[in-house]
Amino acid sequence: MFPMSQMPATTFESPTVDATGASLILIVDDNPTNLAVLTEALADTGYETAVATSGEEAIEQIDYEPPDLILLDVMMPPGIDGFETCRRIKAAAHTQHLPIIFMTALTDTAQKVKGFSLGAADYITKPFQQAEVIARVQAQLKIQQLTQTLAQQNQTLQTLSSQLEHKVEARTAELQRAQVQMIQQEKFSTLGQLLAGVAHDINNPLSCLTGNITPAKDYIQDLIQIVRLYQQHCDTIIPEVETLAEEADLEFLIEDLPKLLESMNLGVSRIREISNSLRHFARADMASHMPTDLHQGLDNTLVILQHRIRATDSRSAIAVEKRYGNLPQVNCFPGPINQVFMNLLANAIDAFDEGLSSITTPQIILTTQLVGNGVEITVQDNARGIEPAICDRLFDPQFTTKPIGKGTGLGLAISRQIVEEQHSGRLICESQPGAGTLFRVCLPIG
């Protein structure tokens, strides 16, 4: 900087600005007069100030107590100058966000460009004008505040999005369990249709999700309005802000962020529609636990599926071979057990209907026999079969090997729950590619 005897006189005019908060301003200058004048002016405006007489001292103070803004003299011999001080501040992760306003008597454009390239936010030219100093300080603090607010709102939005995702995942798991529980309560007269039941109380957590999305949309609109007002009323173009806006594609963010939330809102609305539709569609009508002729249940199921067993344009009629053993009546819930038979036979028929023209004689074999203190019913087809590793996954809700739109993945999950949870039995899948698939139902007699 200039020696005091050569430095242009520094004059101040009374600023006409509103009182500000107690932001901390670090003034870095080796001229005591400048430090005193700037400190007094900023203090009169309501700011707290700290001073440093060298770049090294400034960096040390910043590490001890980070300021909200730095007024940094360019020329500070001896020691590191303002440019090097700025470079070091911007190179440190914990201080790179601090706005820096250079103070200089130099009017060389190249020097100003150098300062901006190092990360400076603005320049103040000596001799100082108090109104200009205060205005530039206030502008940079406002930008810093808006940046921090935007970052906080972005973090809030990310947290909200994560919470919504976790809630949707948890609700999806509950939905899967509710589907299995509700569908198995369907009346046997509706068993020809694949049901996807869901608990009616899902509307409460869905309302919670909707309630979270709505304030998120309001927050985003408020942020967008703030940015728009800043763009409209701020005459000074800050290169750092302009560069950041270009890198982040600010206009695209402003346009796309509300769309993202609207898409989430539409997804929640769609889940609510599905929930309401399924809640009205499902009925909890269970048959009584009673002695049951399983052969009769198998035969009745075949009668219901007769229209699907007949020949089609893509395949010949399915041959059904009955290998019934001598079974006693089994104490069970006949409706749900018949639903299991329906699901297993329908899956076998589906395997033949999936374009498997190479099978000239499609066949299903039904076998029943006594095994120890229980009975065993098998449904075996000679379709293409599946990998053994997939067999257990067939009983997971929503998992299906069928093409999109051909199945929901709930039928076998429901069947396993009926057999194993309601009847203390076992439902097993055995298959090999090219060798067909066999489902084994094991039930206790009593």
JOJOLIN-V737915 format. One record per pair of residues at least 24 apart in sequence whose C-alpha atoms are under 8 Angstrom apart, sorted by the first residue. I is the first residue (numbers start at 0). J is the second residue. Records with the same first field share a line. If there is no record, write none. Layout:
BEGIN
I->J ; J
END
This chain:
BEGIN
0->72 ; 73 ; 74 ; 75 ; 76 ; 103 ; 104
1->74
3->30
7->125 ; 126
8->126
9->125 ; 126 ; 127 ; 128
10->126 ; 127 ; 128 ; 129
11->127 ; 128 ; 129 ; 130
12->128 ; 129 ; 130
13->129 ; 130
14->129 ; 130 ; 133
15->130
16->44 ; 133 ; 134
17->44
18->44 ; 45
19->44 ; 45 ; 46
20->45 ; 46
21->45 ; 46 ; 47
22->46 ; 47 ; 66 ; 67
23->47 ; 48 ; 49 ; 66 ; 67 ; 68
24->48 ; 49 ; 66 ; 67 ; 68 ; 69 ; 70
25->49 ; 50 ; 51 ; 57 ; 66 ; 67 ; 68 ; 69 ; 70
26->50 ; 51 ; 69 ; 70 ; 71
27->51 ; 52 ; 53 ; 54 ; 57 ; 69 ; 70 ; 71 ; 72
28->52 ; 53 ; 71 ; 72 ; 75
29->53 ; 75
40->129
41->133
44->133
53->78 ; 79
54->78 ; 79 ; 80 ; 81 ; 83 ; 84
55->79 ; 84
58->84 ; 88
61->94
65->94
66->97
67->97 ; 98 ; 140
68->97 ; 98 ; 99 ; 100 ; 136 ; 139 ; 140
69->97 ; 98 ; 99 ; 100
70->99 ; 100 ; 101 ; 102
71->99 ; 100 ; 101 ; 102
72->101 ; 102 ; 103
73->101 ; 102 ; 103
74->103
82->113 ; 114 ; 117
85->117 ; 118 ; 119
86->117 ; 118
89->117 ; 118
98->139 ; 140 ; 143
115->238 ; 239
118->239
119->239
120->237 ; 238 ; 239
121->237
149->222
152->218
156->215
159->211 ; 215
163->208
166->208
170->201 ; 204
174->198 ; 201
175->396 ; 397
178->409
179->396 ; 409 ; 412 ; 413 ; 416
180->413
181->281 ; 282 ; 283
182->281 ; 413
183->335 ; 338 ; 413 ; 417
184->282 ; 283 ; 284 ; 285 ; 335
185->281 ; 282 ; 283 ; 284 ; 285
186->282 ; 283 ; 284 ; 285 ; 334
187->334 ; 335 ; 337 ; 338
190->338 ; 341
191->303 ; 341
193->410
194->281 ; 409
195->277 ; 407 ; 409
196->277 ; 278 ; 280 ; 281
197->274 ; 277 ; 278
198->274 ; 278
199->274 ; 275 ; 278
201->271 ; 274
202->271 ; 274
205->267 ; 271
208->267
209->264 ; 267
212->260 ; 263 ; 264
215->260
216->257 ; 260
219->256 ; 257
220->257
223->253
285->332 ; 334 ; 335
286->332 ; 333 ; 334 ; 335
287->332 ; 333
288->330 ; 331 ; 332 ; 333
289->329 ; 330 ; 331 ; 332 ; 333
290->328 ; 329 ; 330 ; 331
291->328 ; 329 ; 330 ; 331 ; 332 ; 333
292->327 ; 328 ; 329
293->328 ; 329
294->323
296->333 ; 337 ; 340
297->337 ; 340
300->337 ; 340 ; 341
304->345
307->348
308->348
313->352 ; 354 ; 356
314->351 ; 352 ; 355 ; 356 ; 359
315->359 ; 360 ; 361
316->360 ; 361
317->348 ; 360 ; 361 ; 362 ; 363
318->360 ; 361 ; 362 ; 363
319->362 ; 363 ; 364 ; 365
320->362 ; 363 ; 364 ; 365
321->364 ; 365 ; 366
322->364 ; 365 ; 366 ; 367
323->365 ; 366 ; 367 ; 368
324->366 ; 367 ; 368 ; 369
325->368 ; 369
326->367 ; 368 ; 369 ; 374
327->444
328->444
329->443 ; 444 ; 445
330->444 ; 445
331->422
335->417
336->417 ; 418
338->414
339->411 ; 413 ; 414 ; 417 ; 418
342->410 ; 411 ; 414
343->378 ; 411 ; 438
344->378
347->379 ; 380 ; 382
350->382 ; 383
351->382
355->382 ; 383
358->382
372->443 ; 444
373->441 ; 442 ; 443 ; 444
374->441 ; 442 ; 443 ; 444
375->439 ; 440 ; 441 ; 442
376->439 ; 440 ; 441
377->437 ; 438 ; 439 ; 440
378->437 ; 438 ; 439
379->435 ; 436 ; 437 ; 438
380->435 ; 436 ; 437
381->433 ; 434 ; 435 ; 436
382->433 ; 434 ; 435 ; 436
383->432 ; 433 ; 434 ; 435 ; 436
384->430 ; 431 ; 432 ; 433 ; 434 ; 435 ; 436
385->430 ; 431 ; 432 ; 433 ; 435 ; 436
386->430 ; 431 ; 432
387->429 ; 430 ; 431
390->428 ; 429 ; 430
391->428
418->442
END
